[in-house]
Amino acid sequence: MIEIRDLSKKFGSIDALNNISLNIRKGTITYLVGPNASGKSTLIKSILGLVKPTSGLITIDKEVLNGNYLYRAKIGYMPQVANFPENLTVKEILNMIKSLRDGIITYDEELISQFKLEKEFDKRLKNLSGGTKQKVNAVIAFLFCSEILILDEPTAGLDPVSSSILKDKIIGENKKGKTVIFTSHILSELEELAEDVIFLLEGEIRFTGTINNLISSTNKHNLERAIASIMNGN
């Protein structure tokens, strides 16, 4: 589905990504993990076309990303922090986002009812709580029935009920064949959701494979200790 070959990105003298290669399998939930400044955000932004790599190739469905933005119609993106125009209402934001993609007649608005967002429709974004803004962020990510979902800390700021609703949504969309890439600092979410793990450290891939392979390759007895072992350079 997504193939990355010899990808590097330099910011001045800093190697944000250092010659990484990997495959993200179609129809899987892949967890992207690593400490701060490990290269996770740079990798995500490279896939989204928001960062231009210094060298290397990214292909999606065998199409090389070469500046053509049309492939982004396949992607639903949920940033960790969404910056919305604060003076618009929730309803106005959703209508504006819909207007950006021509020809779409079917939307996935299931999360609107599940989050009970209808009662917030006439409120301006600046008056919403952080958790409610995150719900709007999630609704937008799933809105266009995209083949690929990239979710950066998707449950951050959500209450336990809303977090469970969103995780159920992720699992449900994956069962429909969607490819999901997500980041999270909550290890229980990794165990609950992910099939594959990509571990980045200092711009390099230190592990890629299944959760069970990660645990066995580090000779640890659980996921938390396996991840800690890699973070410590073992």
N, C-alpha and C positions, 0 to 999 in steps of 0.2 A: 504493500500500500504506500508507505513512505520509505524511501531509500535515501540514505545519506552517505556520501563517499568523500573521504579526505577533506572534511569541512574544517576550515580555520577562520577565525575572526580575531583581528588585532584592533585594539583601541590604543593607538600610540605604541608604547613598548609593552603593553599588557596583552598576553594571549588569553582572550576570553574563551576561545575554543581552539584546541590544538590538534588538528589533523584527525578528527573523529570520523568513524564510519559505523553505521548501524542500520538495521532494518526494523521498522515498526509494522507488525503483521496486521493485515486487514481483519477487522472484526474482533480485535482484542482490546482489553483495557490495560494500558501500559502506564506504570508509575515512574515518574521522573523525579529522582531524589538526589540530594547533595546539599552540603552546607551553603551558607550565603557566599556569593561570589564564585560558585563552582561552575557557572556557565549555563545553568538551567534557563534563565530568562533570555539569554542570547540565543540559545538553541530554539526556543519557542518563537522568538521574534524573527529568526531566520526563516523558519517554516512559514510564518505568516507574511513574510516579505517586508517586515518593518525594519529589518537590519540586512544590509548587503554583506554577504560573507567576503572575506579577503580572498579565499580560494575554496575550491571544492564544488560539489554538485548536490542538489536536492531534487529528487523526483517524486511526484505524487501520481499514482496510477501510470507510471512510466513516462509522465510528462515532465520534462526538465523545467524548473522554475528559472526563467530568464528575464524577469521583469514584467511578464504578462500577468496582470492582476486577476484575470477571469477565473483562475483556479480557486480563488478565495471563496467563490460561491459554494464550494464543497465543505467549507469549514464554519463551524460555530465556535466562537471564542468567548471565554469568560475570564477577563483579567482579574487579578487579585483585588485591585481597586479600580472601579470604573469611574471615570470623570464625566459626569453628565452635565449638560447646561442646567444650572441650578434653578433658573426661573421657569423652566417648563414643568408641566404637570406629568404625572406618570403616563396618562393617556396620550399626551402630546409626544412624549419620548417614544412610546411604542409605535405610534403612527408615523413619526419621522423615520424611525429605523425601517419600518415596512416600505416606506417610499423610496429607500435607497436601492432596493432590489426590484427591478422591473420584472413583470411576468409571473411573479409568485402569486398564486391564488389560494394555496393551502398553507395554513400556518399551524404550528404546534403550540397551542396556548393552554395546554393541560396544567402547567404550573401556576397559571394565573388563578384558577379556581382552587387548586390544592393549597396555595399560599394565602388564599382569601384576599387577593390583591385588588379585587374590584372596588372595595371600600376605600382604597387609597388613590383611585384613578384621578380624582380632581385635586389632589394635593401636589404642591410644588416639591421638586426634588430637595430643595434646601431645607424643607420642613420635615423630611423623613429621617427616621433613625438609621443608624448604620446597617442594622440587620435588614430593614425594609429595602434599602438601596441594594443590598446584596441579593435580595429576592428578585428585584427588577433586573439586575445583572444576569441572574440565572435564566430568567424568562427569555431575555434577548439571545442568550447563547443557544437555546434550544428552538428558537422561534421558526427557523427556516428548514427544519427537518434535514439538517446537514449530514453528510456522510461521515465527516470527521468532527469530533468535538475536542477542543483543547481547553482544559479547565485548570486555572491557576489558583490554588487554595480555594476551591469552590465553597466549602462549608465555613470559611472564616467569618465570624460575626453572626452566624445563624444559631438560633436556639435549637435545643435537641429535637423538637418535633419537626421543624423546618429542615434541619440537617438530615433527618431520616427520610423525609419526603424527597429531598434532592438525591440522596444516595440510591433510593429506590428507582428514581427516574433514570439515573446513570445506568444502573443494572438493566432496566427495562429497554433502554435504547440500544445497549450493547447486544441484548438478545435479539434485536431486530437486525443485527449485522453492522451496527455503527462501530467505528474505530474511535476509541477514547484515549486521550493522553491527559494525565492530570498530575498535579503536584500537591503535596500536603505535608505538613509537619506532624500530622496525627497518625501514628503508626497503626492504630486500630483500623483506620480507613484503608490503609494499604492491604492489610490482611483480609479485610472485608470485600474489597473491590478488585484489586489488581490481579492480573495473570502474569504479566511480564514486568520486569524491573530494569530500569537503566540508571546506573549510579554514576554521577559525574563528580569529579574532584579536580579542582584547579584546571578546568577546561579540558580534562581528559576523561575518557570512559574507563572506569575501574571495574565495572561489572555490567553485563547485560545477559538476561536469561529469566528463568522463572523464579518465583519466591523460594520454592524447595531447593532449587539449585544454588541460590544465594546462601541459604542456611548451611547446606552441606559443604559448599566450597570454602566456607570460613570456619568449619568445624565448631560452630556454635549451636546452642540448643534452642534458640528462639530468634525471631526476626530482629528484635531490638538490639540484641548483642551482636548479631551478624552485621547490621548496619553500622553500629558503633565500631566494630572491628575494622571495617573498610575506612571509616572516617579517620581512624587513628593510623591509617597507612599500612595495615596488616594485609 
